[in-house]
């Protein structure tokens, strides 16, 4: 029965109708298989911060979570009802966590370190990309443009790849400017514009139409593979450390049983092997879940500490107060 659902899901994905029809089909098949046994009711309340959905189809993501909960839940003997909630700020999702309104939360690493969850929730997983935990961010210009350093970019336009939960990358750029006494990015650069696809960020720099761009190394490597000339003509002005993007947190208590919690952890760890799980990972452009380790956030913690210290320096405070940049001076 499960294999039939899987094969049908693959066919539906090819037609683009999976979000509309898969929940109905999977529900009917599962109900037929499980009609002789009672299902244990489980409520799964998933919370996201709004930035998770940058360039992500929210309706499709919500539908995929419901499909995953229904199909995989029934395989394990549960009648899972999934609800998704979108929060605008870290404070809102933090309050919901403490009040027990959500029992699964996906937050970006930069915001996660600023939140106080206490004993309400524990980090369980981080997302991966191409088998790696964490991504580096690159500040790029074209070779021969004369833009070889950060100081050279003062007053120049910057293109930035806008993706879900890339706050660590923007924080790194802010910190790099503070470190060089350049002030705020909006004052340093001649303008910052965003694009949702790597090609729209890299190619204008490659063709000399735009001076610089900020992009993660996975996206840049993809562009270089598609067009080897890009790697030859683009130069790296600055490279960040590798930062974890997302932290997946789950409440430790409040589940119907310890087995329910354990089963959910196993489902998340095996997300890439379920059709609906694959859809979720594809929508958010991430790889399989990796078990959480505190050391994975060390580079983000160090970045937060460095940024805070630099903001308090007299020189940067003076520049901020004056609203000017001192790059190259």
ChimeraX commands (.cxc) that place a marker at each C-alpha (Angstrom):
marker #1 position 0.00,0.00,0.00 radius 0.5
marker #1 position 2.77,2.45,0.90 radius 0.5
marker #1 position 4.57,1.67,-2.39 radius 0.5
marker #1 position 1.42,2.46,-4.36 radius 0.5
marker #1 position 1.17,5.87,-2.65 radius 0.5
marker #1 position 4.84,6.52,-3.41 radius 0.5
marker #1 position 4.54,5.60,-7.10 radius 0.5
marker #1 position 1.39,7.65,-7.51 radius 0.5
marker #1 position 3.07,10.62,-5.79 radius 0.5
marker #1 position 5.96,10.49,-8.24 radius 0.5
marker #1 position 3.58,10.57,-11.20 radius 0.5
marker #1 position 1.62,13.46,-9.71 radius 0.5
marker #1 position 4.75,15.53,-9.10 radius 0.5
marker #1 position 5.55,15.28,-12.80 radius 0.5
marker #1 position 2.16,16.71,-13.67 radius 0.5
marker #1 position 2.35,19.50,-11.09 radius 0.5
marker #1 position -0.88,18.31,-9.41 radius 0.5
marker #1 position 0.68,16.75,-6.34 radius 0.5
marker #1 position -0.27,19.52,-3.92 radius 0.5
marker #1 position -3.93,19.32,-4.94 radius 0.5
marker #1 position -4.45,15.57,-5.39 radius 0.5
marker #1 position -1.88,13.76,-3.28 radius 0.5
marker #1 position -3.55,14.59,0.08 radius 0.5
marker #1 position -6.85,13.15,-1.21 radius 0.5
marker #1 position -5.30,10.04,-2.70 radius 0.5
marker #1 position -2.97,9.37,0.22 radius 0.5
marker #1 position -5.79,9.90,2.69 radius 0.5
marker #1 position -8.07,7.44,0.90 radius 0.5
marker #1 position -5.39,4.77,0.56 radius 0.5
marker #1 position -4.30,5.15,4.17 radius 0.5
marker #1 position -7.89,5.05,5.44 radius 0.5
marker #1 position -8.54,1.84,3.51 radius 0.5
marker #1 position -5.42,0.22,4.91 radius 0.5
marker #1 position -6.03,1.32,8.48 radius 0.5
marker #1 position -9.81,1.07,8.71 radius 0.5
marker #1 position -9.58,-1.96,11.00 radius 0.5
marker #1 position -7.50,-0.18,13.63 radius 0.5
marker #1 position -7.99,3.01,15.64 radius 0.5
marker #1 position -5.50,5.80,15.14 radius 0.5
marker #1 position -3.95,7.73,18.03 radius 0.5
marker #1 position -4.70,11.46,17.53 radius 0.5
marker #1 position -1.65,13.73,17.44 radius 0.5
marker #1 position -1.59,17.48,16.82 radius 0.5
marker #1 position 1.50,18.87,15.12 radius 0.5
marker #1 position 1.72,22.68,15.33 radius 0.5
marker #1 position 4.56,24.00,13.20 radius 0.5
marker #1 position 5.83,27.57,13.56 radius 0.5
marker #1 position 7.89,29.54,11.05 radius 0.5
marker #1 position 9.33,33.04,11.02 radius 0.5
marker #1 position 8.20,34.91,7.90 radius 0.5
marker #1 position 11.75,35.01,6.47 radius 0.5
marker #1 position 11.57,31.23,6.01 radius 0.5
marker #1 position 9.26,31.85,3.07 radius 0.5
marker #1 position 11.38,34.22,1.01 radius 0.5
marker #1 position 11.02,32.89,-2.55 radius 0.5
marker #1 position 9.11,29.86,-1.21 radius 0.5
marker #1 position 5.50,29.07,-2.14 radius 0.5
marker #1 position 3.81,29.21,1.25 radius 0.5
marker #1 position 0.66,27.35,0.19 radius 0.5
marker #1 position 2.67,24.48,-1.29 radius 0.5
marker #1 position 4.87,24.24,1.81 radius 0.5
marker #1 position 1.87,24.14,4.14 radius 0.5
marker #1 position 0.18,21.49,1.98 radius 0.5
marker #1 position 3.34,19.38,1.93 radius 0.5
marker #1 position 3.55,19.43,5.73 radius 0.5
marker #1 position -0.06,18.26,5.98 radius 0.5
marker #1 position 0.54,15.46,3.47 radius 0.5
marker #1 position 3.66,14.34,5.32 radius 0.5
marker #1 position 1.87,14.37,8.66 radius 0.5
marker #1 position -1.11,12.41,7.33 radius 0.5
marker #1 position 0.70,9.76,5.30 radius 0.5
marker #1 position 3.69,9.08,7.55 radius 0.5
marker #1 position 1.58,9.41,10.69 radius 0.5
marker #1 position -0.82,6.70,9.53 radius 0.5
marker #1 position 2.07,4.40,8.69 radius 0.5
marker #1 position 3.04,4.61,12.35 radius 0.5
marker #1 position -0.46,4.36,13.77 radius 0.5
marker #1 position -1.26,8.05,14.36 radius 0.5
marker #1 position -4.00,10.34,13.11 radius 0.5
marker #1 position -1.80,13.44,12.75 radius 0.5
marker #1 position -3.33,16.85,12.17 radius 0.5
marker #1 position -0.75,19.43,11.07 radius 0.5
marker #1 position -1.22,23.18,11.50 radius 0.5
marker #1 position 1.30,25.77,10.32 radius 0.5
marker #1 position 1.63,29.27,11.73 radius 0.5
marker #1 position 3.68,32.14,10.33 radius 0.5
marker #1 position 5.21,34.68,12.73 radius 0.5
marker #1 position 6.54,38.06,11.71 radius 0.5
marker #1 position 9.19,38.46,14.41 radius 0.5
marker #1 position 11.39,36.29,16.66 radius 0.5
marker #1 position 9.54,37.71,19.67 radius 0.5
marker #1 position 6.20,36.42,18.38 radius 0.5
marker #1 position 7.42,32.88,17.77 radius 0.5
marker #1 position 9.32,32.92,21.07 radius 0.5
marker #1 position 6.09,33.80,22.88 radius 0.5
marker #1 position 4.20,31.04,21.05 radius 0.5
marker #1 position 6.85,28.52,22.05 radius 0.5
marker #1 position 6.68,29.49,25.71 radius 0.5
marker #1 position 2.88,29.37,25.66 radius 0.5
marker #1 position 2.88,25.90,24.13 radius 0.5
marker #1 position 1.06,27.08,21.00 radius 0.5
marker #1 position 3.56,25.31,18.71 radius 0.5
marker #1 position 5.53,22.14,19.23 radius 0.5
marker #1 position 7.82,22.32,16.20 radius 0.5
marker #1 position 9.65,25.49,15.14 radius 0.5
marker #1 position 11.93,26.28,12.21 radius 0.5
marker #1 position 14.00,29.43,12.75 radius 0.5
marker #1 position 17.15,30.81,11.18 radius 0.5
marker #1 position 20.33,30.49,13.21 radius 0.5
marker #1 position 20.89,34.23,13.64 radius 0.5
marker #1 position 17.47,34.74,15.22 radius 0.5
marker #1 position 17.65,31.47,17.15 radius 0.5
marker #1 position 20.65,32.68,19.15 radius 0.5
marker #1 position 18.74,35.80,20.16 radius 0.5
marker #1 position 15.77,33.81,21.46 radius 0.5
marker #1 position 15.22,32.50,24.97 radius 0.5
marker #1 position 13.32,29.23,24.75 radius 0.5
marker #1 position 14.31,27.96,28.18 radius 0.5
marker #1 position 13.11,24.41,28.70 radius 0.5
marker #1 position 10.15,24.83,26.33 radius 0.5
marker #1 position 11.94,23.57,23.25 radius 0.5
marker #1 position 15.21,21.95,22.28 radius 0.5
marker #1 position 17.15,22.23,19.01 radius 0.5
marker #1 position 17.03,18.87,17.25 radius 0.5
marker #1 position 18.27,19.35,13.69 radius 0.5
marker #1 position 19.99,21.75,11.33 radius 0.5
marker #1 position 19.52,21.75,7.58 radius 0.5
marker #1 position 22.25,20.73,5.17 radius 0.5
marker #1 position 23.06,21.63,1.60 radius 0.5
marker #1 position 24.92,19.38,-0.82 radius 0.5
marker #1 position 25.89,17.18,2.12 radius 0.5
marker #1 position 27.41,20.04,4.10 radius 0.5
marker #1 position 26.31,21.84,7.25 radius 0.5
marker #1 position 26.68,25.59,6.88 radius 0.5
marker #1 position 27.33,27.81,3.87 radius 0.5
marker #1 position 29.87,30.52,3.13 radius 0.5
marker #1 position 29.02,33.91,1.66 radius 0.5
marker #1 position 31.06,35.62,-1.04 radius 0.5
marker #1 position 31.48,39.25,-2.00 radius 0.5
marker #1 position 32.26,39.20,-5.72 radius 0.5
marker #1 position 33.44,41.59,-8.43 radius 0.5
marker #1 position 34.67,41.16,-12.01 radius 0.5
marker #1 position 38.38,40.72,-12.65 radius 0.5
marker #1 position 39.93,43.76,-14.27 radius 0.5
marker #1 position 37.21,46.07,-12.97 radius 0.5
marker #1 position 39.58,47.76,-10.51 radius 0.5
marker #1 position 37.27,46.78,-7.66 radius 0.5
marker #1 position 39.69,44.64,-5.70 radius 0.5
marker #1 position 38.90,45.51,-2.09 radius 0.5
marker #1 position 36.02,46.47,0.13 radius 0.5
marker #1 position 37.11,50.10,0.08 radius 0.5
marker #1 position 36.83,50.11,-3.72 radius 0.5
marker #1 position 33.12,49.36,-3.42 radius 0.5
marker #1 position 32.19,52.53,-1.57 radius 0.5
marker #1 position 29.35,54.23,-3.41 radius 0.5
marker #1 position 28.93,51.28,-5.77 radius 0.5
marker #1 position 25.72,49.28,-6.25 radius 0.5
marker #1 position 25.49,45.84,-4.66 radius 0.5
marker #1 position 23.35,42.96,-5.90 radius 0.5
marker #1 position 22.33,40.45,-3.22 radius 0.5
marker #1 position 20.84,36.98,-3.61 radius 0.5
marker #1 position 17.69,36.98,-1.51 radius 0.5
marker #1 position 16.93,33.53,-0.14 radius 0.5
marker #1 position 15.10,32.18,2.89 radius 0.5
marker #1 position 16.91,32.50,6.21 radius 0.5
marker #1 position 20.07,34.15,4.94 radius 0.5
marker #1 position 20.32,36.52,7.90 radius 0.5
marker #1 position 23.77,35.22,8.84 radius 0.5
marker #1 position 25.09,36.25,5.42 radius 0.5
marker #1 position 23.75,39.78,5.73 radius 0.5
marker #1 position 25.06,39.96,9.31 radius 0.5
marker #1 position 28.49,38.92,8.07 radius 0.5
marker #1 position 28.50,41.75,5.50 radius 0.5
marker #1 position 27.39,44.24,8.17 radius 0.5
marker #1 position 30.18,43.03,10.45 radius 0.5
marker #1 position 32.75,43.21,7.67 radius 0.5
marker #1 position 31.83,46.85,7.10 radius 0.5
marker #1 position 32.03,47.61,10.83 radius 0.5
marker #1 position 35.41,45.92,11.02 radius 0.5
marker #1 position 36.66,48.25,8.29 radius 0.5
marker #1 position 34.94,51.31,9.84 radius 0.5
marker #1 position 32.62,51.62,6.87 radius 0.5
marker #1 position 29.40,52.24,8.77 radius 0.5
marker #1 position 26.00,50.93,7.72 radius 0.5
marker #1 position 25.63,49.11,4.35 radius 0.5
marker #1 position 22.88,51.47,3.20 radius 0.5
marker #1 position 25.27,54.39,3.64 radius 0.5
marker #1 position 28.37,52.63,2.29 radius 0.5
marker #1 position 26.99,51.20,-0.93 radius 0.5
marker #1 position 25.41,53.28,-3.66 radius 0.5
marker #1 position 22.38,51.02,-3.44 radius 0.5
marker #1 position 21.47,47.43,-2.56 radius 0.5
marker #1 position 19.17,45.51,-4.86 radius 0.5
marker #1 position 17.90,41.96,-4.45 radius 0.5
marker #1 position 17.26,39.09,-6.84 radius 0.5
marker #1 position 15.82,35.64,-6.23 radius 0.5
marker #1 position 17.96,33.62,-8.66 radius 0.5
marker #1 position 21.77,33.19,-8.74 radius 0.5
marker #1 position 21.95,34.05,-12.44 radius 0.5
marker #1 position 20.27,37.42,-11.83 radius 0.5
marker #1 position 22.96,38.22,-9.27 radius 0.5
marker #1 position 26.14,36.83,-10.84 radius 0.5
marker #1 position 25.67,37.44,-14.56 radius 0.5
marker #1 position 25.26,41.25,-14.34 radius 0.5
marker #1 position 28.65,41.34,-12.57 radius 0.5
marker #1 position 30.13,38.86,-15.06 radius 0.5
marker #1 position 29.07,41.04,-18.01 radius 0.5
marker #1 position 30.30,44.22,-16.30 radius 0.5
marker #1 position 26.83,45.76,-15.98 radius 0.5
marker #1 position 26.91,45.77,-12.16 radius 0.5
marker #1 position 29.96,46.25,-9.93 radius 0.5
marker #1 position 29.50,43.66,-7.14 radius 0.5
marker #1 position 27.29,40.99,-5.64 radius 0.5
marker #1 position 26.78,39.01,-2.43 radius 0.5
marker #1 position 25.95,35.31,-2.85 radius 0.5
marker #1 position 26.46,32.01,-1.05 radius 0.5
marker #1 position 29.18,29.68,-2.29 radius 0.5
marker #1 position 26.78,26.86,-3.24 radius 0.5
marker #1 position 24.90,29.12,-5.63 radius 0.5
marker #1 position 28.11,30.57,-7.06 radius 0.5
marker #1 position 29.60,27.10,-7.58 radius 0.5
marker #1 position 26.44,26.10,-9.46 radius 0.5
marker #1 position 26.78,29.13,-11.73 radius 0.5
marker #1 position 30.46,28.28,-12.32 radius 0.5
marker #1 position 29.60,24.69,-13.23 radius 0.5
marker #1 position 26.97,25.84,-15.72 radius 0.5
marker #1 position 29.38,28.40,-17.18 radius 0.5
marker #1 position 33.10,27.76,-16.40 radius 0.5
marker #1 position 33.94,31.19,-17.78 radius 0.5
marker #1 position 32.20,32.72,-14.77 radius 0.5
marker #1 position 34.79,31.27,-12.38 radius 0.5
marker #1 position 37.59,32.70,-14.55 radius 0.5
marker #1 position 36.18,36.21,-14.83 radius 0.5
marker #1 position 34.76,36.68,-11.32 radius 0.5
marker #1 position 36.99,37.38,-8.33 radius 0.5
marker #1 position 36.30,36.99,-4.62 radius 0.5
marker #1 position 36.82,40.18,-2.62 radius 0.5
marker #1 position 35.83,38.62,0.73 radius 0.5
marker #1 position 34.69,35.21,2.03 radius 0.5
marker #1 position 32.80,34.46,5.21 radius 0.5
marker #1 position 33.06,31.51,7.55 radius 0.5
marker #1 position 30.49,28.73,7.07 radius 0.5
marker #1 position 27.23,29.54,8.85 radius 0.5
marker #1 position 24.32,27.23,9.63 radius 0.5
marker #1 position 21.11,28.60,8.12 radius 0.5
marker #1 position 18.26,26.90,9.99 radius 0.5
marker #1 position 17.65,25.29,13.36 radius 0.5
marker #1 position 14.72,22.88,13.78 radius 0.5
marker #1 position 13.43,22.85,17.36 radius 0.5
marker #1 position 10.92,20.53,18.98 radius 0.5
marker #1 position 9.14,20.67,22.32 radius 0.5
marker #1 position 10.40,18.12,24.81 radius 0.5
marker #1 position 7.10,17.67,26.62 radius 0.5
marker #1 position 3.37,17.83,25.88 radius 0.5
marker #1 position 3.28,14.84,23.52 radius 0.5
marker #1 position 0.71,12.04,24.00 radius 0.5
marker #1 position 3.59,9.66,24.73 radius 0.5
marker #1 position 7.36,9.40,24.56 radius 0.5
marker #1 position 6.94,7.11,21.55 radius 0.5
marker #1 position 5.16,9.86,19.60 radius 0.5
marker #1 position 8.07,12.21,20.17 radius 0.5
marker #1 position 10.62,9.55,19.23 radius 0.5
marker #1 position 8.70,8.65,16.08 radius 0.5
marker #1 position 8.52,12.31,15.03 radius 0.5
marker #1 position 12.28,12.67,15.45 radius 0.5
marker #1 position 12.79,9.60,13.27 radius 0.5
marker #1 position 10.47,11.05,10.61 radius 0.5
marker #1 position 12.39,14.33,10.50 radius 0.5
marker #1 position 15.72,12.51,10.30 radius 0.5
marker #1 position 14.40,10.49,7.36 radius 0.5
marker #1 position 12.59,13.35,5.64 radius 0.5
marker #1 position 14.38,12.94,2.32 radius 0.5
marker #1 position 13.01,9.40,1.89 radius 0.5
marker #1 position 9.33,10.41,1.95 radius 0.5
marker #1 position 7.70,11.97,-1.16 radius 0.5
marker #1 position 6.11,14.79,0.84 radius 0.5
marker #1 position 9.36,15.23,2.78 radius 0.5
marker #1 position 11.28,15.53,-0.47 radius 0.5
marker #1 position 8.82,18.20,-1.58 radius 0.5
marker #1 position 9.39,20.17,1.63 radius 0.5
marker #1 position 13.17,20.03,1.24 radius 0.5
marker #1 position 12.92,21.03,-2.42 radius 0.5
marker #1 position 10.61,23.96,-1.70 radius 0.5
marker #1 position 12.99,25.32,0.94 radius 0.5
marker #1 position 16.04,24.48,-1.21 radius 0.5
marker #1 position 17.77,22.52,1.56 radius 0.5
marker #1 position 19.17,19.02,1.98 radius 0.5
marker #1 position 18.50,16.33,4.60 radius 0.5
marker #1 position 18.18,17.15,8.29 radius 0.5
marker #1 position 21.37,16.70,10.32 radius 0.5
marker #1 position 21.24,16.03,14.10 radius 0.5
marker #1 position 21.93,19.20,16.06 radius 0.5
marker #1 position 25.28,19.78,17.75 radius 0.5
marker #1 position 26.05,22.98,19.68 radius 0.5
marker #1 position 29.38,23.32,17.87 radius 0.5
marker #1 position 27.52,23.79,14.58 radius 0.5
marker #1 position 26.53,27.28,15.74 radius 0.5
marker #1 position 30.00,28.36,16.92 radius 0.5
marker #1 position 30.68,30.51,13.85 radius 0.5
marker #1 position 27.31,32.26,14.18 radius 0.5
marker #1 position 27.92,32.88,17.90 radius 0.5
marker #1 position 31.36,34.31,17.15 radius 0.5
marker #1 position 29.88,36.55,14.47 radius 0.5
marker #1 position 27.23,37.88,16.86 radius 0.5
marker #1 position 29.86,38.59,19.52 radius 0.5
marker #1 position 32.18,40.28,17.02 radius 0.5
marker #1 position 29.40,42.43,15.61 radius 0.5
marker #1 position 28.25,43.53,19.07 radius 0.5
marker #1 position 31.80,44.45,20.10 radius 0.5
marker #1 position 32.40,46.41,16.89 radius 0.5
marker #1 position 29.14,48.34,17.25 radius 0.5
marker #1 position 30.27,49.50,20.68 radius 0.5
marker #1 position 33.64,50.76,19.44 radius 0.5
marker #1 position 33.94,54.59,19.62 radius 0.5
marker #1 position 34.90,54.90,15.95 radius 0.5
marker #1 position 31.89,52.94,14.70 radius 0.5
marker #1 position 29.54,54.72,17.07 radius 0.5
marker #1 position 30.76,58.05,15.75 radius 0.5
marker #1 position 30.31,56.93,12.15 radius 0.5
marker #1 position 26.82,55.64,12.89 radius 0.5
marker #1 position 25.85,58.86,14.62 radius 0.5
marker #1 position 27.12,60.93,11.72 radius 0.5
marker #1 position 25.51,58.62,9.15 radius 0.5
marker #1 position 28.69,58.51,7.09 radius 0.5
marker #1 position 31.22,55.97,5.95 radius 0.5
marker #1 position 34.93,56.22,6.66 radius 0.5
marker #1 position 36.09,53.53,4.23 radius 0.5
marker #1 position 39.38,54.28,2.60 radius 0.5
marker #1 position 40.14,57.17,4.95 radius 0.5
marker link #1:1,2 radius 0.2
marker link #1:2,3 radius 0.2
marker link #1:3,4 radius 0.2
marker link #1:4,5 radius 0.2
marker link #1:5,6 radius 0.2
marker link #1:6,7 radius 0.2
marker link #1:7,8 radius 0.2
marker link #1:8,9 radius 0.2
marker link #1:9,10 radius 0.2
marker link #1:10,11 radius 0.2
marker link #1:11,12 radius 0.2
marker link #1:12,13 radius 0.2
marker link #1:13,14 radius 0.2
marker link #1:14,15 radius 0.2
marker link #1:15,16 radius 0.2
marker link #1:16,17 radius 0.2
marker link #1:17,18 radius 0.2
marker link #1:18,19 radius 0.2
marker link #1:19,20 radius 0.2
marker link #1:20,21 radius 0.2
marker link #1:21,22 radius 0.2
marker link #1:22,23 radius 0.2
marker link #1:23,24 radius 0.2
marker link #1:24,25 radius 0.2
marker link #1:25,26 radius 0.2
marker link #1:26,27 radius 0.2
marker link #1:27,28 radius 0.2
marker link #1:28,29 radius 0.2
marker link #1:29,30 radius 0.2
marker link #1:30,31 radius 0.2
marker link #1:31,32 radius 0.2
marker link #1:32,33 radius 0.2
marker link #1:33,34 radius 0.2
marker link #1:34,35 radius 0.2
marker link #1:35,36 radius 0.2
marker link #1:36,37 radius 0.2
marker link #1:37,38 radius 0.2
marker link #1:38,39 radius 0.2
marker link #1:39,40 radius 0.2
marker link #1:40,41 radius 0.2
marker link #1:41,42 radius 0.2
marker link #1:42,43 radius 0.2
marker link #1:43,44 radius 0.2
marker link #1:44,45 radius 0.2
marker link #1:45,46 radius 0.2
marker link #1:46,47 radius 0.2
marker link #1:47,48 radius 0.2
marker link #1:48,49 radius 0.2
marker link #1:49,50 radius 0.2
marker link #1:50,51 radius 0.2
marker link #1:51,52 radius 0.2
marker link #1:52,53 radius 0.2
marker link #1:53,54 radius 0.2
marker link #1:54,55 radius 0.2
marker link #1:55,56 radius 0.2
marker link #1:56,57 radius 0.2
marker link #1:57,58 radius 0.2
marker link #1:58,59 radius 0.2
marker link #1:59,60 radius 0.2
marker link #1:60,61 radius 0.2
marker link #1:61,62 radius 0.2
marker link #1:62,63 radius 0.2
marker link #1:63,64 radius 0.2
marker link #1:64,65 radius 0.2
marker link #1:65,66 radius 0.2
marker link #1:66,67 radius 0.2
marker link #1:67,68 radius 0.2
marker link #1:68,69 radius 0.2
marker link #1:69,70 radius 0.2
marker link #1:70,71 radius 0.2
marker link #1:71,72 radius 0.2
marker link #1:72,73 radius 0.2
marker link #1:73,74 radius 0.2
marker link #1:74,75 radius 0.2
marker link #1:75,76 radius 0.2
marker link #1:76,77 radius 0.2
marker link #1:77,78 radius 0.2
marker link #1:78,79 radius 0.2
marker link #1:79,80 radius 0.2
marker link #1:80,81 radius 0.2
marker link #1:81,82 radius 0.2
marker link #1:82,83 radius 0.2
marker link #1:83,84 radius 0.2
marker link #1:84,85 radius 0.2
marker link #1:85,86 radius 0.2
marker link #1:86,87 radius 0.2
marker link #1:87,88 radius 0.2
marker link #1:88,89 radius 0.2
marker link #1:89,90 radius 0.2
marker link #1:90,91 radius 0.2
marker link #1:91,92 radius 0.2
marker link #1:92,93 radius 0.2
marker link #1:93,94 radius 0.2
marker link #1:94,95 radius 0.2
marker link #1:95,96 radius 0.2
marker link #1:96,97 radius 0.2
marker link #1:97,98 radius 0.2
marker link #1:98,99 radius 0.2
marker link #1:99,100 radius 0.2
marker link #1:100,101 radius 0.2
marker link #1:101,102 radius 0.2
marker link #1:102,103 radius 0.2
marker link #1:103,104 radius 0.2
marker link #1:104,105 radius 0.2
marker link #1:105,106 radius 0.2
marker link #1:106,107 radius 0.2
marker link #1:107,108 radius 0.2
marker link #1:108,109 radius 0.2
marker link #1:109,110 radius 0.2
marker link #1:110,111 radius 0.2
marker link #1:111,112 radius 0.2
marker link #1:112,113 radius 0.2
marker link #1:113,114 radius 0.2
marker link #1:114,115 radius 0.2
marker link #1:115,116 radius 0.2
marker link #1:116,117 radius 0.2
marker link #1:117,118 radius 0.2
marker link #1:118,119 radius 0.2
marker link #1:119,120 radius 0.2
marker link #1:120,121 radius 0.2
marker link #1:121,122 radius 0.2
marker link #1:122,123 radius 0.2
marker link #1:123,124 radius 0.2
marker link #1:124,125 radius 0.2
marker link #1:125,126 radius 0.2
marker link #1:126,127 radius 0.2
marker link #1:127,128 radius 0.2
marker link #1:128,129 radius 0.2
marker link #1:129,130 radius 0.2
marker link #1:130,131 radius 0.2
marker link #1:131,132 radius 0.2
marker link #1:132,133 radius 0.2
marker link #1:133,134 radius 0.2
marker link #1:134,135 radius 0.2
marker link #1:135,136 radius 0.2
marker link #1:136,137 radius 0.2
marker link #1:137,138 radius 0.2
marker link #1:138,139 radius 0.2
marker link #1:139,140 radius 0.2
marker link #1:140,141 radius 0.2
marker link #1:141,142 radius 0.2
marker link #1:142,143 radius 0.2
marker link #1:143,144 radius 0.2
marker link #1:144,145 radius 0.2
marker link #1:145,146 radius 0.2
marker link #1:146,147 radius 0.2
marker link #1:147,148 radius 0.2
marker link #1:148,149 radius 0.2
marker link #1:149,150 radius 0.2
marker link #1:150,151 radius 0.2
marker link #1:151,152 radius 0.2
marker link #1:152,153 radius 0.2
marker link #1:153,154 radius 0.2
marker link #1:154,155 radius 0.2
marker link #1:155,156 radius 0.2
marker link #1:156,157 radius 0.2
marker link #1:157,158 radius 0.2
marker link #1:158,159 radius 0.2
marker link #1:159,160 radius 0.2
marker link #1:160,161 radius 0.2
marker link #1:161,162 radius 0.2
marker link #1:162,163 radius 0.2
marker link #1:163,164 radius 0.2
marker link #1:164,165 radius 0.2
marker link #1:165,166 radius 0.2
marker link #1:166,167 radius 0.2
marker link #1:167,168 radius 0.2
marker link #1:168,169 radius 0.2
marker link #1:169,170 radius 0.2
marker link #1:170,171 radius 0.2
marker link #1:171,172 radius 0.2
marker link #1:172,173 radius 0.2
marker link #1:173,174 radius 0.2
marker link #1:174,175 radius 0.2
marker link #1:175,176 radius 0.2
marker link #1:176,177 radius 0.2
marker link #1:177,178 radius 0.2
marker link #1:178,179 radius 0.2
marker link #1:179,180 radius 0.2
marker link #1:180,181 radius 0.2
marker link #1:181,182 radius 0.2
marker link #1:182,183 radius 0.2
marker link #1:183,184 radius 0.2
marker link #1:184,185 radius 0.2
marker link #1:185,186 radius 0.2
marker link #1:186,187 radius 0.2
marker link #1:187,188 radius 0.2
marker link #1:188,189 radius 0.2
marker link #1:189,190 radius 0.2
marker link #1:190,191 radius 0.2
marker link #1:191,192 radius 0.2
marker link #1:192,193 radius 0.2
marker link #1:193,194 radius 0.2
marker link #1:194,195 radius 0.2
marker link #1:195,196 radius 0.2
marker link #1:196,197 radius 0.2
marker link #1:197,198 radius 0.2
marker link #1:198,199 radius 0.2
marker link #1:199,200 radius 0.2
marker link #1:200,201 radius 0.2
marker link #1:201,202 radius 0.2
marker link #1:202,203 radius 0.2
marker link #1:203,204 radius 0.2
marker link #1:204,205 radius 0.2
marker link #1:205,206 radius 0.2
marker link #1:206,207 radius 0.2
marker link #1:207,208 radius 0.2
marker link #1:208,209 radius 0.2
marker link #1:209,210 radius 0.2
marker link #1:210,211 radius 0.2
marker link #1:211,212 radius 0.2
marker link #1:212,213 radius 0.2
marker link #1:213,214 radius 0.2
marker link #1:214,215 radius 0.2
marker link #1:215,216 radius 0.2
marker link #1:216,217 radius 0.2
marker link #1:217,218 radius 0.2
marker link #1:218,219 radius 0.2
marker link #1:219,220 radius 0.2
marker link #1:220,221 radius 0.2
marker link #1:221,222 radius 0.2
marker link #1:222,223 radius 0.2
marker link #1:223,224 radius 0.2
marker link #1:224,225 radius 0.2
marker link #1:225,226 radius 0.2
marker link #1:226,227 radius 0.2
marker link #1:227,228 radius 0.2
marker link #1:228,229 radius 0.2
marker link #1:229,230 radius 0.2
marker link #1:230,231 radius 0.2
marker link #1:231,232 radius 0.2
marker link #1:232,233 radius 0.2
marker link #1:233,234 radius 0.2
marker link #1:234,235 radius 0.2
marker link #1:235,236 radius 0.2
marker link #1:236,237 radius 0.2
marker link #1:237,238 radius 0.2
marker link #1:238,239 radius 0.2
marker link #1:239,240 radius 0.2
marker link #1:240,241 radius 0.2
marker link #1:241,242 radius 0.2
marker link #1:242,243 radius 0.2
marker link #1:243,244 radius 0.2
marker link #1:244,245 radius 0.2
marker link #1:245,246 radius 0.2
marker link #1:246,247 radius 0.2
marker link #1:247,248 radius 0.2
marker link #1:248,249 radius 0.2
marker link #1:249,250 radius 0.2
marker link #1:250,251 radius 0.2
marker link #1:251,252 radius 0.2
marker link #1:252,253 radius 0.2
marker link #1:253,254 radius 0.2
marker link #1:254,255 radius 0.2
marker link #1:255,256 radius 0.2
marker link #1:256,257 radius 0.2
marker link #1:257,258 radius 0.2
marker link #1:258,259 radius 0.2
marker link #1:259,260 radius 0.2
marker link #1:260,261 radius 0.2
marker link #1:261,262 radius 0.2
marker link #1:262,263 radius 0.2
marker link #1:263,264 radius 0.2
marker link #1:264,265 radius 0.2
marker link #1:265,266 radius 0.2
marker link #1:266,267 radius 0.2
marker link #1:267,268 radius 0.2
marker link #1:268,269 radius 0.2
marker link #1:269,270 radius 0.2
marker link #1:270,271 radius 0.2
marker link #1:271,272 radius 0.2
marker link #1:272,273 radius 0.2
marker link #1:273,274 radius 0.2
marker link #1:274,275 radius 0.2
marker link #1:275,276 radius 0.2
marker link #1:276,277 radius 0.2
marker link #1:277,278 radius 0.2
marker link #1:278,279 radius 0.2
marker link #1:279,280 radius 0.2
marker link #1:280,281 radius 0.2
marker link #1:281,282 radius 0.2
marker link #1:282,283 radius 0.2
marker link #1:283,284 radius 0.2
marker link #1:284,285 radius 0.2
marker link #1:285,286 radius 0.2
marker link #1:286,287 radius 0.2
marker link #1:287,288 radius 0.2
marker link #1:288,289 radius 0.2
marker link #1:289,290 radius 0.2
marker link #1:290,291 radius 0.2
marker link #1:291,292 radius 0.2
marker link #1:292,293 radius 0.2
marker link #1:293,294 radius 0.2
marker link #1:294,295 radius 0.2
marker link #1:295,296 radius 0.2
marker link #1:296,297 radius 0.2
marker link #1:297,298 radius 0.2
marker link #1:298,299 radius 0.2
marker link #1:299,300 radius 0.2
marker link #1:300,301 radius 0.2
marker link #1:301,302 radius 0.2
marker link #1:302,303 radius 0.2
marker link #1:303,304 radius 0.2
marker link #1:304,305 radius 0.2
marker link #1:305,306 radius 0.2
marker link #1:306,307 radius 0.2
marker link #1:307,308 radius 0.2
marker link #1:308,309 radius 0.2
marker link #1:309,310 radius 0.2
marker link #1:310,311 radius 0.2
marker link #1:311,312 radius 0.2
marker link #1:312,313 radius 0.2
marker link #1:313,314 radius 0.2
marker link #1:314,315 radius 0.2
marker link #1:315,316 radius 0.2
marker link #1:316,317 radius 0.2
marker link #1:317,318 radius 0.2
marker link #1:318,319 radius 0.2
marker link #1:319,320 radius 0.2
marker link #1:320,321 radius 0.2
marker link #1:321,322 radius 0.2
marker link #1:322,323 radius 0.2
marker link #1:323,324 radius 0.2
marker link #1:324,325 radius 0.2
marker link #1:325,326 radius 0.2
marker link #1:326,327 radius 0.2
marker link #1:327,328 radius 0.2
marker link #1:328,329 radius 0.2
view
